[in-house]
Amino acid sequence: SDREYTALAQEVRALMDGRFFILHDRPHLVGAVNADGVHLSFRGLPAPIVRDMLPSGCMLGTSAHQGDDAGLHSVSDYCFAGPVWDTPSKRGLLEPLGVDGFAALVRRLACPTYALGGVLPAHVPALLQAGAYGVAALA
């Protein structure tokens, strides 16, 4: 619930000691918890609508996938794009992009783009060459 989410976010925010703090999929709570931004999943509201909801200077991130209309991300400050490789969390939902598919997606987006999904340290050079601003990986 929003009540539980807000309580958790306020507790975490207090522990952040002024560091960058971003919410996931709850743009309407940014002001209530003094967040620095919000990241929208593919299930979230469209970024152009959310941008108008946010205070000036608030960061907006989106999750980009193959086949997305680039306009969905046109107002994003950054994107997470993937899955680049097979990952259990997306298996059966989204086909992996591979390096070439990731590079094609980066070219369509107008913001810094981070690669995620099945990323291993050995993949980083190829992803950077493909235009990744950064990567997200789990160990």
C-alpha positions as CSV (number, residue, x, y, z in Angstrom):
1,S,0.0,0.0,0.0
2,D,1.1,3.6,-0.4
3,R,1.0,4.0,3.4
4,E,3.5,1.1,3.9
5,Y,5.6,2.2,0.9
6,T,5.8,5.8,2.3
7,A,6.8,4.6,5.8
8,L,9.5,2.4,4.3
9,A,10.7,5.1,2.0
10,Q,10.9,7.7,4.8
11,E,12.9,5.3,6.9
12,V,15.4,4.6,4.1
13,R,15.6,8.3,3.2
14,A,16.6,9.1,6.8
15,L,19.4,6.6,6.5
16,M,20.7,8.0,3.2
17,D,22.4,11.0,4.9
18,G,21.7,13.3,2.0
19,R,22.7,10.9,-0.7
20,F,20.8,10.4,-4.0
21,F,17.5,8.6,-3.3
22,I,15.0,7.4,-5.9
23,L,11.6,5.7,-5.7
24,H,10.3,2.9,-7.9
25,D,7.0,3.4,-9.7
26,R,5.5,5.8,-7.2
27,P,5.8,9.3,-8.6
28,H,3.0,10.6,-6.5
29,L,5.0,10.0,-3.4
30,V,8.2,11.8,-4.4
31,G,7.3,15.0,-2.5
32,A,6.1,13.1,0.6
33,V,9.4,11.4,1.1
34,N,11.7,14.1,-0.4
35,A,13.0,11.7,-3.1
36,D,15.4,12.9,-5.7
37,G,13.6,11.1,-8.5
38,V,11.5,8.1,-9.6
39,H,12.2,5.1,-11.8
40,L,9.3,3.8,-13.9
41,S,9.0,0.2,-14.8
42,F,7.3,-1.0,-18.0
43,R,4.2,-1.3,-15.9
44,G,4.3,2.3,-14.7
45,L,2.7,5.4,-16.0
46,P,4.1,6.8,-19.2
47,A,7.1,9.1,-18.6
48,P,5.7,12.1,-20.5
49,I,2.7,12.1,-18.0
50,V,5.0,11.6,-15.0
51,R,7.4,14.3,-16.0
52,D,4.6,16.9,-15.6
53,M,3.9,15.5,-12.1
54,L,7.4,15.9,-10.8
55,P,9.0,18.9,-9.1
56,S,11.6,20.8,-11.1
57,G,15.0,19.1,-11.0
58,C,13.6,15.7,-10.1
59,M,15.2,12.8,-11.9
60,L,13.1,10.5,-14.1
61,G,14.3,7.1,-15.2
62,T,12.5,4.5,-17.3
63,S,12.9,0.9,-18.3
64,A,13.3,0.4,-22.0
65,H,12.7,-2.7,-24.0
66,Q,13.0,-3.9,-27.6
67,G,10.0,-2.6,-29.6
68,D,9.3,0.3,-27.3
69,D,8.3,3.6,-28.9
70,A,11.3,5.8,-28.2
71,G,8.8,8.6,-27.4
72,L,8.0,6.8,-24.2
73,H,11.5,7.6,-23.0
74,S,12.0,11.1,-24.6
75,V,11.7,12.9,-21.3
76,S,13.8,10.4,-19.3
77,D,17.0,11.5,-17.6
78,Y,18.2,7.9,-18.0
79,C,17.0,4.4,-19.1
80,F,17.7,0.9,-18.0
81,A,17.6,-1.3,-21.1
82,G,17.3,-5.0,-21.3
83,P,17.4,-7.8,-20.8
84,V,20.6,-8.0,-22.7
85,W,21.0,-11.7,-21.9
86,D,18.8,-14.3,-20.4
87,T,17.8,-13.6,-16.8
88,P,15.3,-15.5,-14.7
89,S,13.3,-12.4,-13.8
90,K,12.4,-11.8,-17.5
91,R,12.4,-15.3,-18.8
92,G,9.2,-15.9,-20.8
93,L,8.4,-12.2,-20.7
94,L,11.0,-10.5,-22.8
95,E,13.5,-12.0,-25.3
96,P,17.1,-11.0,-24.6
97,L,18.4,-8.2,-26.8
98,G,22.0,-9.3,-27.2
99,V,24.7,-6.7,-27.8
100,D,23.5,-5.7,-31.3
101,G,19.9,-5.3,-30.1
102,F,21.1,-3.3,-27.1
103,A,23.2,-1.0,-29.4
104,A,20.1,-0.5,-31.7
105,L,18.0,0.4,-28.7
106,V,20.6,2.9,-27.4
107,R,20.7,4.6,-30.8
108,R,16.9,5.2,-30.5
109,L,17.0,6.6,-27.0
110,A,18.0,10.2,-26.3
111,C,19.4,9.7,-22.8
112,P,22.2,7.8,-20.9
113,T,21.3,4.1,-21.1
114,Y,22.4,1.4,-18.7
115,A,22.5,-2.3,-19.7
116,L,21.0,-4.9,-17.5
117,G,19.8,-8.4,-17.6
118,G,22.3,-11.3,-17.4
119,V,25.2,-8.9,-17.4
120,L,28.6,-10.4,-16.3
121,P,31.9,-8.6,-15.9
122,A,33.2,-10.1,-19.1
123,H,30.3,-8.4,-21.0
124,V,31.1,-4.9,-19.9
125,P,33.6,-4.0,-22.7
126,A,31.2,-5.0,-25.4
127,L,28.3,-3.1,-23.8
128,L,30.4,0.0,-23.4
129,Q,31.4,-0.3,-27.0
130,A,27.7,-0.7,-27.9
131,G,26.9,2.7,-26.2
132,A,26.1,1.7,-22.6
133,Y,26.5,4.6,-20.2
134,G,26.8,2.0,-17.5
135,V,25.7,-1.5,-16.5
136,A,23.8,-3.2,-13.7
137,A,24.8,-6.7,-12.6
138,L,24.0,-9.2,-9.9
139,A,26.5,-11.5,-8.4
